[in-house]
């Protein structure tokens, strides 16, 4: 009796199984999928909430009359013709606002780094100057500082245009507050790295410029982005001089002239909000990029 043959005959091929059994997912994979789904549900809920809030705001400013029984409710009326006519004039102040903020944050960054170095210095005069600067600036309001540089300095023969008075005041003010950020960044560099630099023959200046400051800047740059976003709004105080035609100045000018302050200020608020959203997005991307080395 011939034995059954379990080997393929020449010219024939083994047929693959009709279906394959998927490997069971590990517990870690299941937990990760649950986290992803939870994050997606949370994001969707936030988006829906934003849409609802924006819809409510749009309704509040829709000039609609609602009759309920014997009562009549009317939502806020906005003169859309005024907004459409004057939005180019107000929008032209956006670039001046960004320019003031960019110049001010550059000055503030330099001053903050110098003040942070001074507050960590062992040289008494340098330490005293930096601590005095931080104490004085943080102890007086920004509004006063702007008027001081614009109105008080001319009495001693120093005349600054409104733009540069504002930039100087903003730079000095934010430099004092940002010095704490840079001081923390400088202090975050381990003592062992400084000792290692000295051990290989680096001078204290080389150690600071090649080892400490680059690492401190990596720590301080993302918070500096937050300060720049805050400065975008505080730059509106420069309009108080009356000689800097930035966003806030243009909105108040056209609003007062045509008795439409509500429409003008809402238009300016929208521009500030959009600028904040845009720069917040880039600041978030910068934080993610700068934190790659820490993963």
HELIX and SHEET records of a PDB file:
HELIX    1   1 UNK A   27  UNK A   60  1                                  34    
HELIX    2   2 UNK A   80  UNK A   91  1                                  12    
HELIX    3   3 UNK A   94  UNK A  119  1                                  26    
HELIX    4   4 UNK A  124  UNK A  138  1                                  15    
HELIX    5   5 UNK A  142  UNK A  147  1                                   6    
HELIX    6   6 UNK A  148  UNK A  152  3                                   5    
HELIX    7   7 UNK A  153  UNK A  156  5                                   4    
HELIX    8   8 UNK A  162  UNK A  187  1                                  26    
HELIX    9   9 UNK A  191  UNK A  199  1                                   9    
HELIX   10  10 UNK A  204  UNK A  207  1                                   4    
HELIX   11  11 UNK A  208  UNK A  212  3                                   5    
HELIX   12  12 UNK A  213  UNK A  234  1                                  22    
HELIX   13  13 UNK A  235  UNK A  241  5                                   7    
HELIX   14  14 UNK A  247  UNK A  257  1                                  11    
HELIX   15  15 UNK A  261  UNK A  290  1                                  30    
HELIX   16  16 UNK A  292  UNK A  294  5                                   3    
SHEET    1   A 2 UNK A  65  UNK A  68  0                                        
SHEET    2   A 2 UNK A  71  UNK A  74 -1                                        
END                                                                             
